Amino acid sequence: MKTNLFKSLLVATMAVGAWGGVNSAFAQVRSFPVSANFDDGTKGIFSAGEIKNNSNIGNVLATGEGLPITLDFDGDVDTDGNQPYTLKENENLTFSYTAYQGWYSAKDKTIASTMELKNSDGVVLVGYTYDNGGCKITNVVINGKAIDGFSAFHAQSSNPTTKNYSADGFEIGDKKKPFVTGEDYNPIITFSISQSGFVEITFNVREAKLGKKYSKTFSGQLADDVKKDISTLGFTSNVDNSNRYYAIDNFSITSEIKAVLPTNYTIKYVDESSNELKTVTRSSTVGSNVTATAADMETFYSSDASAKYVYKSGNNVIKLAEDEASNVITLTFSKYTKFAYTINAKENGTDLGEVAKGETYSDGADIAISKFYKINNEWYETTTSPYYINIKLENKAATIEVKKSDITYFAETEKLGNNIGASYNKNMSNGAYSAIAGGKTAELCELPMGEYRVTVYLYERGDRGAFIRDLNNADNNTNTLCYANIKNNSSYNLKEHSVTLKLYKTTKIGLSGWTTHNEKNDTYSTNQSAGLDYIYIQRTGDATKTVSVSDAGYATYATTNNIVVPDNNDVKVMTVKVNKDKATITLNKVEAGSVIPANTGILVKADQGDYNFVVTSDEGKKLENNSLIAATTDVTSDGATYFALTKIGDKVGFAVVNNGVKIPAGKAYLEVPGKTAAKFFSLDGEATGINSVKTAKADGAYYTLEGVKTTKPVKGLYIHNGKKIVVK
């Protein structure tokens, strides 16, 4: 069996007290004598350190630079290695010693001495730092953390025969200030730790210049996850002058195990006039140290919510007695009453009226405001950012500045349907943001046809975005009108994103979010939700359709909506009529401002470029004398009766399209049934019998002889702008 000096000292056990009935406490005290005065010149249960002395004090155990004082605890002598000593149920260990704390300083470093009691995880259960240069206790640690609000205090040893009555170290002689023995002249330090986790340390010291004695006590509670065992006690110092080492004497440890007696204690809530607000009673045991919990000090409200109470002071640690009347913790709360407030909007000094109202408490509050307000049927934008205003009793009629806005719609995401609940943040519009539930769509509004800018304040995260959908179409793979998409973004920022929305009819729209777009197969995943603060929409103009004219100076177009012929001298819109002889055609101008119905084929004459035609809801009139047919889908030619616009040489006209070649959707073509000798209808009115071409387009692209379009021709024979060419 191994031997253990500390364990061998845990043998002097005595019982103190007696059974005196139900209400009497039974205490068992176990004493651990631990080299009380180092008289024999040995370190006893301690390792390292150095025995120091002078004629005034005898032997003491000292620590200096490179000479730590260490005490290892062993709770089980039958097991190899030191086992931490685990406190027993209801056990309280008390440590006490005399500290010889002198003065010493150095120019190149701070001189300090420390004590630390650690558990088996290395957590400092209790400890302190003595500043040798300043002769003060400068830090106290409990539960591994420095005591909040700690203020340093004087703790130097004294000598009644020296100048200023101070003691600096061990040396004796002229002008020296040696240590002297006795608790009158040296700090007595006591600390304890209980199995319940309560820790307390007391310093019995004197003021400077042999002033009056006083005590400083600090206490705290070990966290639940901190082990209630002790592994090592250590004293260290970086004093490099052996005559000024830090030393201890009269060291002792006592253990007390108390019988458990039940008792109650009361948390009493009062206002600043000591009026009782409420009480809470809890159960515990006699001798326990208790305090109010964080929940006890939380703000609370009167039953009718007319007053708010905010914790001010009073949370003290009390040791519970059998007399329950004395077991009271009184918490003082400040009272704040409710008042009504209003928020008015002003534009350049002009009062626009009330935009918000509510109630808050007299301690004031940051009240959320919105990015936009609708006032007298017009939209205004708040110029205040972040989006809150501090309301107090003295400014209960508050004012915000706004400016007129051109938006047509605005919504806070947390107020939309299918949101997953608000996340509150006073920097957000209306003080919150939210998300649209995955796979769900929130209804927004109905918009007339036109072009719009949609702006969302979007939570940037991953490959996600906000999608505007056509609510008349339930298929999420086809109902997306536009979307603000975020790609590979991990910034976790909220930021405005704007996209263009074109509507060619009155449309009811909705919002869904964090819908991932798979570009490979052009599908959308709705398994997550969108983080959004707000959405607003601005009308930027009419909805338009674009007609592209090639260098041939002409283009055909199949209308998909009712469109208006532009009032532009550079653009002419015409119909094409195949005459009865089936050998000639006639062009007829369509006047500016005319409304051309959807699914109508037209011919456009203009210089090369793109031209916008305004989409309208006005009813159009069927064009007369028009043989052009709108290709609403790709049309496959029969090789005889289908003619498409092309350019051959310097001639532009309609040429017969070879069999099997497709006329693309969006274009217009002529169908000439029956027999005709014409293979080409020139736009100058001349019909010819030239050979047919393999393509129906003069759009600058290259086509194989089989009519297949290519953008990167290789060597071979191609049709380009109606001509056969050889690419070498």
DAQUI-V652631 format. One record per residue. PHI is phi in radians with two decimals (NA if undefined). D_LAST is the distance of its C-alpha to the last C-alpha in Angstrom with 2 decimals. Layout:
PHI_D_LAST ; PHI_D_LAST
This chain:
NA_100.64 ; -1.27_99.14 ; -1.81_101.35 ; -2.49_100.36 ; -1.11_102.47 ; -1.14_101.38 ; -1.08_101.88 ; -1.17_105.31 ; -1.51_106.26 ; -1.55_105.50 ; -2.11_108.87 ; -1.44_111.27 ; -2.04_111.13 ; -2.43_113.75 ; -1.69_114.20 ; -2.18_115.33 ; 1.82_116.55 ; -2.70_118.09 ; -1.25_117.65 ; -2.18_119.33 ; 1.96_118.42 ; -1.08_115.36 ; -1.59_114.42 ; -1.58_114.97 ; -1.61_112.14 ; -1.95_112.21 ; -2.12_110.62 ; -2.10_110.06 ; -1.94_109.48 ; -2.01_108.18 ; -1.72_108.64 ; -2.09_106.49 ; -1.13_108.42 ; -2.32_105.84 ; 0.88_107.47 ; -0.90_109.10 ; -2.40_109.93 ; 0.94_108.61 ; -1.07_112.24 ; -1.43_111.92 ; 1.39_109.11 ; -1.84_106.50 ; -1.53_103.33 ; 1.06_104.35 ; -1.31_101.58 ; -1.54_99.14 ; -1.97_96.88 ; 1.06_95.94 ; 1.24_97.40 ; -2.58_100.44 ; -1.33_104.16 ; -2.16_105.36 ; -2.85_108.81 ; -2.59_111.30 ; -1.15_115.02 ; -1.45_114.41 ; -2.10_112.14 ; 1.31_112.41 ; -1.44_109.43 ; -2.40_106.21 ; -1.74_102.68 ; -2.09_100.19 ; -2.23_96.43 ; -2.58_94.56 ; -1.04_91.33 ; 1.39_90.31 ; -2.24_93.36 ; -1.26_92.50 ; -1.75_95.20 ; -2.30_94.01 ; -2.21_95.65 ; -1.73_93.89 ; -1.72_95.05 ; -2.41_95.41 ; -1.54_96.21 ; -2.59_96.63 ; -1.29_98.51 ; -1.46_97.97 ; -1.94_94.19 ; -1.05_92.67 ; 1.39_91.07 ; -1.33_91.89 ; -1.80_91.49 ; -1.04_91.32 ; -1.52_94.44 ; -1.60_93.71 ; -1.15_96.05 ; -1.39_98.17 ; -1.02_98.56 ; 1.16_100.42 ; -1.49_100.66 ; -2.32_100.65 ; -1.76_100.41 ; -2.11_101.89 ; -1.93_101.32 ; -2.56_103.61 ; -2.86_104.16 ; -1.61_105.41 ; -1.92_102.69 ; -1.72_103.43 ; -2.05_100.96 ; -1.76_101.38 ; -2.13_99.56 ; -2.86_97.03 ; -2.42_94.06 ; -2.50_91.48 ; -1.31_89.37 ; -1.76_86.13 ; -2.83_86.07 ; -1.46_87.48 ; -1.70_90.48 ; -2.62_90.84 ; -2.26_92.41 ; -2.35_91.37 ; -2.19_92.69 ; -2.50_90.40 ; -1.84_91.36 ; -2.04_88.34 ; -1.64_87.73 ; -1.20_86.00 ; -1.60_82.56 ; 1.46_83.24 ; -1.32_83.77 ; -1.34_86.36 ; -1.23_88.95 ; -2.72_91.00 ; -2.97_90.96 ; -2.71_91.61 ; -2.21_91.01 ; -1.86_93.82 ; -1.47_92.82 ; -1.12_95.20 ; -1.27_94.50 ; -1.72_95.17 ; 1.03_97.79 ; -2.37_96.24 ; -1.36_94.75 ; -1.90_91.22 ; -2.82_89.52 ; -2.24_90.52 ; -2.04_88.13 ; -2.38_88.68 ; 1.10_86.18 ; 1.35_83.80 ; -2.28_83.53 ; -1.15_85.35 ; -1.13_87.93 ; -1.14_86.61 ; 1.20_88.40 ; -1.19_90.24 ; -2.12_92.33 ; -1.09_93.58 ; -2.49_97.36 ; -1.18_99.88 ; -2.63_100.82 ; -1.38_102.28 ; -1.11_105.37 ; -2.07_108.57 ; -2.51_111.55 ; -1.20_114.67 ; -1.85_115.79 ; -1.81_112.70 ; -1.08_111.37 ; 1.09_109.58 ; 1.04_110.73 ; -1.82_107.41 ; -2.07_106.74 ; -1.81_103.86 ; -3.11_104.22 ; -1.61_106.54 ; -1.18_107.98 ; -2.20_111.65 ; 2.73_113.17 ; -1.03_113.58 ; 1.05_111.10 ; -1.59_109.41 ; -2.23_108.77 ; -1.39_109.16 ; -1.10_108.67 ; -2.22_111.89 ; -1.42_112.50 ; 1.88_112.99 ; -1.25_111.06 ; -1.18_112.55 ; -2.07_110.38 ; -2.32_107.22 ; -1.06_104.66 ; -1.88_105.21 ; -2.00_101.92 ; -2.28_101.87 ; -2.45_98.95 ; -2.43_98.72 ; -2.46_96.21 ; -1.94_96.93 ; -1.09_95.47 ; -1.35_94.51 ; 1.74_92.21 ; -1.41_94.36 ; -2.17_94.41 ; -2.51_96.83 ; -2.35_97.58 ; -2.20_100.54 ; -1.94_101.28 ; -1.71_104.95 ; -2.36_104.91 ; -2.07_106.75 ; -1.17_105.76 ; -1.07_105.47 ; 1.05_108.69 ; 1.01_110.55 ; -1.25_110.01 ; -1.22_110.68 ; -1.32_109.30 ; -2.74_106.63 ; -2.09_104.19 ; -2.18_100.47 ; -2.09_99.24 ; -2.28_95.64 ; -2.51_94.59 ; -3.00_91.59 ; -2.03_90.33 ; -1.20_88.11 ; -1.10_85.03 ; -1.02_85.24 ; -1.54_82.60 ; -1.59_84.46 ; -1.13_86.58 ; -1.66_90.33 ; -2.34_91.13 ; -2.16_91.95 ; -2.04_90.55 ; -2.47_91.29 ; -2.12_93.29 ; -2.37_92.37 ; -2.09_93.57 ; -2.35_91.48 ; -2.73_91.88 ; -1.86_90.18 ; -1.17_93.49 ; -1.82_93.64 ; -1.96_97.36 ; -1.11_99.56 ; -1.33_102.44 ; -2.08_100.30 ; -1.01_98.86 ; -1.49_98.60 ; -2.45_101.20 ; -2.30_102.58 ; -2.72_105.96 ; 0.94_107.94 ; -1.41_104.89 ; -2.62_105.40 ; -2.28_103.62 ; -2.20_105.34 ; -2.12_104.22 ; -2.32_105.54 ; -1.97_104.90 ; -1.80_106.12 ; -1.15_107.20 ; -1.62_105.04 ; -2.05_106.79 ; -1.25_104.95 ; -2.74_104.98 ; -2.08_103.13 ; -2.41_101.70 ; -2.13_100.70 ; -1.70_97.76 ; -1.89_99.28 ; -1.75_97.11 ; -2.34_98.70 ; -1.56_97.60 ; -1.22_98.37 ; -1.75_101.80 ; 1.19_102.55 ; -1.29_102.41 ; -1.24_101.58 ; -1.76_98.30 ; -3.00_98.14 ; -2.36_98.95 ; -2.32_97.33 ; -1.91_99.41 ; -2.30_98.05 ; -1.77_99.62 ; -2.79_99.72 ; -2.31_102.33 ; -1.06_105.07 ; 1.59_103.98 ; -1.25_100.30 ; -1.74_98.46 ; -2.24_96.46 ; -2.62_94.46 ; -1.23_92.63 ; -1.54_89.10 ; -1.04_85.98 ; -1.14_86.19 ; -1.11_89.75 ; -1.71_88.51 ; -1.25_85.71 ; -1.08_85.95 ; -2.39_87.73 ; -2.22_88.75 ; -1.16_91.93 ; -1.05_92.25 ; -1.70_91.50 ; 1.09_88.66 ; -1.41_90.52 ; -2.42_90.71 ; -2.07_88.52 ; -2.09_90.05 ; -2.06_88.28 ; -1.01_89.70 ; -2.07_91.41 ; -2.90_93.62 ; 1.96_96.09 ; -1.41_94.21 ; -2.04_96.55 ; -1.44_97.11 ; -2.16_100.47 ; -1.71_102.38 ; -1.31_103.74 ; -1.94_107.51 ; -1.19_109.65 ; -1.34_110.72 ; -1.14_107.83 ; -1.10_109.02 ; -1.59_107.92 ; -1.62_104.45 ; -2.29_102.67 ; -1.95_99.43 ; -1.80_99.35 ; -1.83_95.97 ; -1.73_95.91 ; -2.12_93.27 ; -1.47_92.51 ; -1.78_92.62 ; -2.22_90.10 ; -1.66_90.63 ; -1.48_88.12 ; -2.49_87.40 ; -1.59_85.17 ; -2.30_82.37 ; -2.33_80.02 ; -2.17_76.71 ; -1.83_76.04 ; -1.88_72.84 ; -2.29_72.72 ; -2.11_70.03 ; 0.90_70.75 ; 1.54_74.44 ; -1.55_74.62 ; -1.29_76.08 ; -1.76_73.94 ; 1.86_76.31 ; -1.36_76.54 ; -2.04_73.42 ; -2.77_75.04 ; -2.69_78.46 ; 3.08_80.06 ; -2.30_82.67 ; -2.58_82.75 ; -1.91_85.44 ; -1.22_87.29 ; -1.42_85.67 ; 1.54_82.48 ; -2.77_79.05 ; -1.46_75.37 ; -1.70_74.56 ; -1.23_70.98 ; -2.18_69.36 ; -1.72_66.22 ; -1.18_63.04 ; -2.28_63.46 ; -2.31_66.50 ; -1.73_66.78 ; -2.13_69.61 ; 0.88_70.78 ; 1.17_67.62 ; -2.22_65.37 ; -1.60_63.47 ; -2.29_64.31 ; -1.80_62.81 ; -1.24_65.13 ; -1.65_64.74 ; -1.48_66.67 ; -2.63_64.74 ; -1.07_65.43 ; -1.55_66.64 ; -2.72_70.40 ; -2.39_73.54 ; -1.43_76.77 ; -1.85_79.64 ; -2.21_83.24 ; -1.02_86.53 ; -1.34_86.70 ; -2.21_83.29 ; -1.19_83.44 ; -1.85_82.12 ; -1.58_78.77 ; -2.32_76.02 ; -2.14_72.24 ; -1.62_69.91 ; -2.35_67.10 ; -2.42_64.51 ; -1.13_63.15 ; -2.17_59.91 ; -1.71_57.27 ; -1.27_56.92 ; -1.99_57.58 ; -2.74_58.33 ; -2.62_59.57 ; -2.63_60.86 ; -1.46_62.24 ; -1.06_60.72 ; -1.21_64.15 ; -1.78_65.39 ; -1.44_62.66 ; -1.23_63.18 ; 1.09_61.95 ; -1.48_62.24 ; -1.72_63.55 ; 1.92_66.20 ; -1.46_66.40 ; -1.87_65.96 ; -1.54_68.10 ; -2.71_66.94 ; -1.15_68.55 ; -1.44_65.40 ; -1.61_63.62 ; -0.99_63.91 ; 1.12_67.11 ; 1.30_67.83 ; -2.81_65.76 ; -2.40_62.41 ; -2.59_61.67 ; -2.66_59.07 ; -1.59_57.99 ; -0.99_58.83 ; -0.96_55.98 ; 1.34_54.66 ; -1.91_56.69 ; -2.27_55.89 ; -1.70_58.22 ; -1.24_58.54 ; -1.82_57.89 ; -2.88_58.11 ; -1.91_56.83 ; -2.05_54.46 ; -1.25_53.60 ; -1.04_49.99 ; 2.75_48.37 ; -1.89_46.38 ; -2.34_48.25 ; -1.93_48.11 ; -1.83_49.65 ; -2.10_51.06 ; -2.15_52.54 ; -1.64_54.45 ; -1.92_52.96 ; -1.34_54.07 ; -1.38_51.08 ; -2.76_51.02 ; 1.16_48.25 ; -1.66_45.48 ; -2.43_47.55 ; -2.92_47.84 ; -2.09_49.52 ; -2.02_48.27 ; -1.69_49.14 ; -2.13_49.48 ; -1.44_50.10 ; -1.26_53.60 ; -1.43_53.23 ; -2.18_50.70 ; -1.49_52.19 ; -1.54_48.98 ; -1.18_48.02 ; -1.44_44.52 ; -2.27_43.82 ; -1.72_46.44 ; -1.32_45.08 ; -1.58_44.74 ; -2.92_43.89 ; -2.71_44.74 ; -1.74_45.35 ; -1.94_44.01 ; -1.90_45.03 ; -2.12_42.89 ; 0.87_44.34 ; -1.88_47.13 ; -2.12_50.42 ; -1.34_52.10 ; 0.99_54.61 ; -1.81_54.73 ; -1.68_55.33 ; -2.65_52.84 ; -1.29_51.75 ; -2.28_48.37 ; -2.09_47.14 ; -2.39_44.65 ; -1.62_43.79 ; -2.16_45.21 ; -1.96_44.23 ; -2.07_46.63 ; -1.84_46.07 ; -2.81_49.55 ; -1.08_52.88 ; -2.37_52.46 ; -1.53_54.92 ; -1.99_53.33 ; -2.42_54.31 ; -2.15_53.61 ; -2.28_52.88 ; -2.59_51.96 ; 0.79_50.72 ; -1.70_48.46 ; -1.39_45.59 ; -1.65_42.12 ; -1.57_40.13 ; -1.21_36.54 ; -1.12_35.27 ; -2.01_36.94 ; 0.95_37.83 ; -2.12_41.57 ; -2.20_44.58 ; -1.82_47.56 ; -2.08_50.94 ; -1.59_53.12 ; -2.36_54.10 ; -1.93_55.47 ; -1.74_54.41 ; -1.55_56.39 ; -2.40_56.71 ; -1.58_59.13 ; -2.72_58.38 ; -2.46_55.86 ; -2.44_55.66 ; -2.27_53.54 ; -2.11_52.77 ; -1.43_51.53 ; -1.86_48.74 ; 2.77_48.06 ; -1.32_47.24 ; -1.28_44.85 ; -2.30_41.68 ; -2.06_38.64 ; -1.81_35.35 ; -1.91_33.23 ; -1.75_29.70 ; -1.84_28.53 ; -1.46_24.87 ; -1.22_23.80 ; -1.21_24.70 ; 1.48_28.28 ; -2.41_29.52 ; -2.68_29.80 ; -1.74_31.82 ; -2.62_34.00 ; -1.81_36.33 ; -1.22_39.37 ; -1.83_40.74 ; -2.44_43.83 ; -1.18_45.95 ; -2.22_44.31 ; -1.82_45.57 ; -1.19_43.76 ; -1.19_43.41 ; -1.52_45.44 ; -2.51_42.54 ; -1.11_41.95 ; -1.50_38.27 ; -2.17_37.86 ; -2.11_38.75 ; -1.92_39.22 ; -2.39_39.41 ; -1.74_40.05 ; -2.18_38.34 ; -1.99_40.69 ; -1.38_39.65 ; -1.24_42.27 ; -1.08_44.51 ; -1.31_42.69 ; 0.97_39.62 ; -2.13_37.63 ; -2.37_37.86 ; -2.23_37.98 ; -2.19_40.19 ; -1.72_39.45 ; -2.20_42.50 ; -1.28_42.83 ; -1.78_44.28 ; -1.19_46.68 ; -1.01_46.43 ; 1.56_48.65 ; -1.17_48.31 ; -1.74_48.03 ; -1.69_45.35 ; -1.14_46.22 ; -1.13_44.09 ; 1.07_41.85 ; -2.07_41.21 ; -1.60_37.95 ; -2.39_37.44 ; -1.99_35.02 ; -2.03_34.60 ; -1.98_33.70 ; -3.00_33.04 ; -1.16_30.72 ; -0.99_27.86 ; 2.68_29.57 ; -1.83_31.87 ; -2.30_35.32 ; -1.65_38.28 ; -1.98_40.67 ; -1.23_44.10 ; -1.44_45.22 ; -2.36_48.81 ; -1.62_51.58 ; -1.11_52.82 ; -1.31_52.81 ; -1.67_50.14 ; -1.91_50.66 ; -1.01_48.51 ; -1.30_46.38 ; -1.53_47.44 ; 0.89_45.29 ; -2.32_42.31 ; -1.66_40.23 ; -1.18_37.65 ; -1.99_37.86 ; -1.37_37.23 ; -1.48_34.97 ; -1.36_37.10 ; -2.37_35.06 ; -1.04_31.76 ; -2.03_32.28 ; -1.61_30.69 ; -1.30_30.13 ; -1.64_31.90 ; 1.46_29.40 ; -2.39_32.10 ; -1.91_34.16 ; -1.77_32.00 ; -2.13_30.29 ; -2.23_28.34 ; -1.16_27.40 ; -2.72_23.96 ; -2.20_22.42 ; -2.16_21.04 ; 1.16_20.35 ; -1.78_23.29 ; -1.75_25.43 ; -2.03_26.48 ; -3.07_28.49 ; -1.82_29.03 ; -2.01_26.99 ; -1.13_27.97 ; -1.72_26.31 ; -1.01_25.28 ; -1.04_27.64 ; 1.53_27.43 ; -1.38_25.20 ; -1.67_27.12 ; -1.55_28.19 ; -1.26_28.64 ; -1.04_32.11 ; 1.70_33.00 ; -1.78_31.49 ; -2.10_33.45 ; -2.54_32.79 ; -1.85_34.69 ; -2.07_36.28 ; -1.98_37.38 ; -1.25_39.62 ; 1.40_40.63 ; -1.44_39.01 ; -2.62_37.00 ; -1.42_34.96 ; -1.29_32.96 ; -1.94_29.43 ; -2.69_28.93 ; -1.80_31.63 ; -1.29_30.80 ; -1.30_32.47 ; -1.62_34.03 ; 1.69_36.04 ; -1.63_34.22 ; -1.79_33.48 ; -2.28_31.01 ; -2.00_30.11 ; -1.18_26.32 ; -1.15_24.41 ; -1.25_24.30 ; -2.00_21.34 ; -1.47_20.39 ; -2.35_21.24 ; -1.82_24.27 ; -2.20_22.87 ; -2.08_21.47 ; -1.93_21.46 ; 1.53_18.20 ; -1.52_16.81 ; -1.87_13.93 ; -2.26_15.27 ; -1.27_14.36 ; -1.14_15.93 ; -1.56_18.89 ; 1.57_19.43 ; -1.54_18.76 ; -1.34_18.01 ; -2.44_15.67 ; -1.75_15.59 ; -2.27_12.79 ; -1.18_9.73 ; -1.84_7.65 ; -1.03_4.94 ; 2.60_6.70 ; -1.76_8.92 ; -2.36_10.91 ; -1.75_14.02 ; -2.38_14.24 ; 0.90_17.70 ; 1.49_18.55 ; -2.01_15.72 ; -1.41_13.18 ; -2.31_9.65 ; -1.92_6.23 ; -1.70_3.82 ; -1.65_0.00
